[in-house]
Amino acid sequence: MTKVSLLGSTGSIGSQTLDVVRAEPERFEIVGLAAWSSVELLVEQAKEFRPDAVAIGRIDLVAELEKQVPPGTKVLAGEKAFEELSTVGDVVVNGVVGFAGLGVTLSALSAGKRLALANKESLIAAGPLVRPLRSVDGAELIPVDSEHCAIHQCLRGSSSNETYRHLAKLVLTASGGPFRGLKADELSAVTVDEALAHPTWSMGPKITVDSSTLMNKGLEVIEAHELFGVAYEDIEVVVHPESIVHSMATFTDGTTIAQLSEPDMRLPIAYALAFPERISTPFGAIDWGQTRALHFESPDRSTFRCLNLAYRAGEIGGTAPAWMNGANEAAVDFFLQGSISWSEISYSIEDALEKHDAQAADSVEAVIRADRRGRECVASYLSTRST
């Protein structure tokens, strides 16, 4: 029985993780659940799965939570509570959205846990800090992003040295989001609802907006660099609207190995929970008797400018990815609030990245500062634009 601690349990990744546990209850046991503020749903989950402990991020909600959880369930509160739960169980699922998930990643790896990582910002903002923790005894990082899970599987089966000696490039696939094929002048007045209408995936609002700008793919490029140690010039992005091929690895002899499935996030989640084994429930299984076509095309980098900005931040290195990631989170928040247009997301991030101060990402404090400065730059951009 694999004991699972689930951080961000009320979000998209969290709810789908619980689907996997429901599918194979004899294999997985939930021992910890954590959410930032969704008390009602967290209580429902606690009553169903009976974990040893639950955590709520907002301390002002702890009394409300304590009144409703099952007897014997320990209640924790605050950001440190998330880090405490990330040292519990056999597998820690980091489904926390955004930069707030960094502490979970650092704590889980430091404790020698297997980390099922859905929080890409941990690697993007703090890759240099995460890197050495992956060598902690017992620590193991299995990516939950469908693209990186696909690459993990494509590179599986050979010794590390053999695989990487013959690896030519990684190919990340992108759905293209809801605005694929449109040009910049057609996107100047798109609405929040239009940006949230993803054609193939069901995700939270922040990630869905990132998908619409291709920033999500740019962040995944940085994540792939950190996870697999591949140079940026050897990481390619292609648009694949069917979302059946989740990513590929191309080798020096011209061979390309790909991972295919229907778009179902429960498959990469289950892969991370069960690794190195596989579960028996066929999430995402393809009906190969059904006639279908698969299409691929290069991304429109002039319209979807965020992809190039992410490459630029990754190549600068240091705290530039954290700075850019903070700027992006702020810009997306402003867009969701109706304060800036969709097109201004990329311009505000570019403005912020030009002000990056070239610091090293050699401490948590440096990363936090870079994240804050990136956000402040976007707020300054908005203030300047409004005057």
MOBEL-V166847 format. One record per residue. N is the residue number from 1. RES is the residue in one small letter. SS is DSSP state (hx for helix, st for strand, lp for the rest). PSI is psi in whole degrees, 0 to 359 (* if undefined). D_CENTER is the distance of its C-alpha to the mean C-alpha in Angstrom with 1 decimal. Layout:
# MOBEL-V166847
N:RES:SS:PSI:D_CENTER
N:RES:SS:PSI:D_CENTER
This chain:
# MOBEL-V166847
1:m:lp:122:26.3
2:t:st:123:22.8
3:k:st:128:22.1
4:v:st:129:18.6
5:s:st:123:17.4
6:l:st:111:14.7
7:l:st:127:13.1
8:g:lp:42:12.1
9:s:lp:339:14.4
10:t:lp:358:15.5
11:g:lp:188:12.3
12:s:hx:310:11.2
13:i:hx:319:9.4
14:g:hx:313:12.3
15:s:hx:324:15.0
16:q:hx:331:14.1
17:t:hx:319:14.1
18:l:hx:329:17.5
19:d:hx:319:18.6
20:v:hx:316:18.2
21:v:hx:320:20.2
22:r:hx:325:22.8
23:a:hx:330:23.2
24:e:lp:67:24.2
25:p:lp:339:25.5
26:e:lp:349:27.7
27:r:lp:326:24.9
28:f:st:143:22.4
29:e:st:128:23.3
30:i:st:122:21.3
31:v:st:347:22.6
32:g:st:140:20.3
33:l:st:142:18.6
34:a:st:140:17.2
35:a:st:159:16.5
36:w:lp:314:17.1
37:s:lp:354:19.9
38:s:lp:77:20.2
39:v:hx:313:23.3
40:e:hx:312:24.8
41:l:hx:322:21.9
42:l:hx:320:21.3
43:v:hx:316:25.1
44:e:hx:315:25.1
45:q:hx:319:22.4
46:a:hx:322:24.5
47:k:hx:326:27.6
48:e:hx:317:26.3
49:f:hx:349:24.7
50:r:lp:57:26.9
51:p:lp:164:24.6
52:d:lp:327:26.4
53:a:st:151:24.5
54:v:st:154:22.4
55:a:st:144:21.0
56:i:st:133:20.9
57:g:lp:319:19.4
58:r:lp:114:22.3
59:i:hx:331:25.4
60:d:hx:351:27.7
61:l:hx:1:26.5
62:v:hx:322:27.3
63:a:hx:318:30.9
64:e:hx:320:29.9
65:l:hx:318:27.5
66:e:hx:329:30.3
67:k:hx:337:32.7
68:q:hx:344:30.8
69:v:lp:157:29.1
70:p:lp:151:31.1
71:p:lp:140:33.7
72:g:lp:351:32.7
73:t:lp:122:29.0
74:k:st:138:28.3
75:v:st:127:26.7
76:l:st:160:24.7
77:a:st:151:23.7
78:g:lp:169:22.0
79:e:hx:323:19.1
80:k:hx:334:21.0
81:a:hx:323:21.0
82:f:hx:317:17.3
83:e:hx:325:18.0
84:e:hx:316:21.0
85:l:hx:339:19.4
86:s:lp:1:16.9
87:t:lp:9:20.0
88:v:lp:143:21.3
89:g:lp:184:21.4
90:d:lp:324:20.7
91:v:st:134:16.9
92:v:st:121:14.5
93:v:st:117:11.4
94:n:st:93:9.0
95:g:lp:16:7.8
96:v:lp:138:8.8
97:v:lp:133:7.6
98:g:hx:194:8.0
99:f:hx:337:10.3
100:a:hx:343:11.9
101:g:hx:357:9.8
102:l:hx:315:11.4
103:g:hx:324:14.6
104:v:hx:315:13.2
105:t:hx:312:11.9
106:l:hx:319:15.2
107:s:hx:317:17.3
108:a:hx:314:16.2
109:l:hx:321:16.7
110:s:hx:329:19.9
111:a:lp:2:21.2
112:g:lp:34:20.9
113:k:lp:159:18.5
114:r:st:124:16.4
115:l:st:116:12.8
116:a:st:102:10.5
117:l:st:111:7.2
118:a:lp:352:4.2
119:n:lp:88:3.9
120:k:lp:334:3.5
121:e:hx:334:6.5
122:s:hx:316:8.4
123:l:hx:325:9.2
124:i:hx:311:9.5
125:a:hx:328:11.8
126:a:hx:34:13.4
127:g:hx:314:13.5
128:p:hx:334:17.3
129:l:hx:327:17.2
130:v:hx:324:14.9
131:r:hx:306:16.8
132:p:hx:334:20.1
133:l:hx:341:18.7
134:r:lp:346:17.7
135:s:lp:2:21.5
136:v:lp:140:22.3
137:d:lp:123:24.4
138:g:lp:340:22.5
139:a:lp:140:19.0
140:e:st:131:16.7
141:l:st:116:13.1
142:i:st:118:11.9
143:p:st:141:8.6
144:v:lp:336:7.5
145:d:lp:136:5.8
146:s:hx:323:9.3
147:e:hx:315:10.2
148:h:hx:329:9.8
149:c:hx:320:11.3
150:a:hx:313:13.9
151:i:hx:319:14.8
152:h:hx:319:15.0
153:q:hx:324:17.5
154:c:hx:328:19.3
155:l:lp:358:20.0
156:r:lp:148:21.0
157:g:lp:349:24.8
158:s:lp:160:26.2
159:s:lp:150:26.7
160:s:hx:313:24.2
161:n:hx:316:27.1
162:e:hx:315:28.3
163:t:hx:309:25.0
164:y:hx:336:24.1
165:r:hx:328:27.8
166:h:lp:4:27.7
167:l:st:126:24.3
168:a:st:315:24.8
169:k:st:161:21.4
170:l:st:142:17.9
171:v:st:112:17.4
172:l:st:131:14.1
173:t:st:146:14.9
174:a:st:139:14.1
175:s:lp:334:15.6
176:g:lp:348:17.0
177:g:lp:189:16.1
178:p:lp:347:19.1
179:f:lp:17:20.9
180:r:lp:132:21.3
181:g:lp:346:24.8
182:l:lp:154:25.6
183:k:lp:168:26.9
184:a:hx:318:26.5
185:d:hx:342:29.7
186:e:hx:352:28.5
187:l:lp:2:25.4
188:s:lp:335:27.1
189:a:lp:24:27.6
190:v:lp:151:24.7
191:t:lp:167:23.9
192:v:hx:316:20.9
193:d:hx:321:21.7
194:e:hx:321:21.8
195:a:hx:333:18.4
196:l:lp:0:16.9
197:a:lp:73:18.8
198:h:lp:137:16.3
199:p:lp:338:18.6
200:t:lp:332:16.7
201:w:lp:149:13.6
202:s:lp:110:13.6
203:m:lp:173:10.6
204:g:lp:166:10.9
205:p:hx:320:12.8
206:k:hx:310:10.6
207:i:hx:325:8.1
208:t:hx:319:11.4
209:v:hx:318:13.2
210:d:hx:324:10.8
211:s:hx:323:11.5
212:s:hx:332:15.1
213:t:hx:353:15.4
214:l:lp:7:13.6
215:m:hx:325:11.7
216:n:hx:319:8.4
217:k:hx:323:10.3
218:g:hx:318:11.6
219:l:hx:324:8.5
220:e:hx:332:7.9
221:v:hx:313:11.6
222:i:hx:318:11.4
223:e:hx:318:8.8
224:a:hx:320:11.4
225:h:hx:316:14.1
226:e:hx:319:13.1
227:l:hx:318:12.5
228:f:hx:359:15.6
229:g:lp:27:17.8
230:v:lp:137:18.6
231:a:lp:151:20.1
232:y:hx:323:18.6
233:e:hx:347:21.7
234:d:hx:17:21.0
235:i:st:116:17.6
236:e:st:148:18.4
237:v:st:131:16.7
238:v:st:146:18.6
239:v:st:129:18.6
240:h:lp:90:19.1
241:p:lp:335:19.6
242:e:lp:340:20.3
243:s:lp:42:16.8
244:i:lp:317:18.8
245:v:st:116:18.2
246:h:st:342:14.6
247:s:st:170:15.3
248:m:st:158:18.3
249:a:st:127:20.0
250:t:st:136:23.4
251:f:st:169:26.1
252:t:lp:337:29.2
253:d:lp:6:31.5
254:g:lp:352:29.7
255:t:lp:136:28.1
256:t:st:127:24.7
257:i:st:130:22.9
258:a:st:157:20.4
259:q:st:127:18.5
260:l:st:142:19.4
261:s:lp:165:19.0
262:e:lp:152:19.0
263:p:lp:99:15.6
264:d:lp:109:14.9
265:m:hx:344:11.6
266:r:hx:337:14.1
267:l:hx:305:15.0
268:p:hx:329:12.0
269:i:hx:312:11.8
270:a:hx:323:15.6
271:y:hx:316:15.5
272:a:hx:323:13.6
273:l:hx:321:15.9
274:a:hx:346:19.0
275:f:lp:137:18.6
276:p:lp:5:21.0
277:e:lp:182:22.6
278:r:lp:153:21.6
279:i:lp:174:22.1
280:s:lp:345:25.0
281:t:lp:123:23.4
282:p:lp:67:22.7
283:f:lp:132:19.6
284:g:lp:12:19.2
285:a:lp:139:22.7
286:i:lp:137:24.3
287:d:lp:101:27.9
288:w:lp:353:29.3
289:g:lp:350:32.6
290:q:lp:130:31.1
291:t:lp:131:31.8
292:r:lp:161:28.8
293:a:lp:147:28.0
294:l:lp:132:24.9
295:h:lp:147:24.6
296:f:lp:143:23.1
297:e:st:159:23.5
298:s:st:146:22.6
299:p:lp:151:20.4
300:d:lp:91:22.6
301:r:lp:338:21.6
302:s:lp:329:24.4
303:t:lp:315:23.3
304:f:lp:77:19.5
305:r:lp:341:19.9
306:c:hx:331:16.4
307:l:hx:314:15.7
308:n:hx:325:18.7
309:l:hx:322:17.8
310:a:hx:316:14.6
311:y:hx:316:16.8
312:r:hx:315:19.4
313:a:hx:318:17.4
314:g:hx:319:16.2
315:e:hx:328:19.8
316:i:hx:317:21.2
317:g:lp:200:19.2
318:g:lp:228:20.0
319:t:lp:5:18.6
320:a:hx:317:18.1
321:p:hx:321:14.3
322:a:hx:319:14.2
323:w:hx:311:16.9
324:m:hx:320:15.4
325:n:hx:318:12.0
326:g:hx:318:14.3
327:a:hx:318:16.4
328:n:hx:316:13.9
329:e:hx:318:12.9
330:a:hx:316:16.6
331:a:hx:319:17.5
332:v:hx:319:15.3
333:d:hx:315:16.9
334:f:hx:321:20.3
335:f:hx:315:19.8
336:l:hx:331:19.0
337:q:hx:352:22.1
338:g:lp:14:24.2
339:s:lp:333:25.0
340:i:lp:162:24.0
341:s:lp:166:23.9
342:w:hx:317:21.1
343:s:hx:329:22.8
344:e:hx:345:22.9
345:i:hx:308:19.2
346:s:hx:321:19.4
347:y:hx:323:22.8
348:s:hx:325:21.9
349:i:hx:318:19.0
350:e:hx:317:21.6
351:d:hx:318:24.1
352:a:hx:317:22.0
353:l:hx:328:21.1
354:e:hx:341:24.9
355:k:lp:6:25.5
356:h:lp:139:23.4
357:d:lp:15:25.8
358:a:lp:43:24.9
359:q:lp:156:24.3
360:a:lp:147:23.1
361:a:lp:67:19.9
362:d:lp:7:22.2
363:s:lp:160:21.6
364:v:hx:322:19.3
365:e:hx:320:21.8
366:a:hx:321:21.4
367:v:hx:317:17.7
368:i:hx:319:18.2
369:r:hx:316:21.1
370:a:hx:318:19.3
371:d:hx:314:16.6
372:r:hx:317:19.6
373:r:hx:322:21.6
374:g:hx:318:19.1
375:r:hx:318:19.1
376:e:hx:323:22.8
377:c:hx:321:23.3
378:v:hx:320:21.8
379:a:hx:321:24.0
380:s:hx:319:26.9
381:y:hx:315:26.3
382:l:hx:319:26.5
383:s:hx:317:29.6
384:t:hx:319:31.3
385:r:hx:331:30.6
386:s:hx:346:32.1
387:t:lp:*:35.3
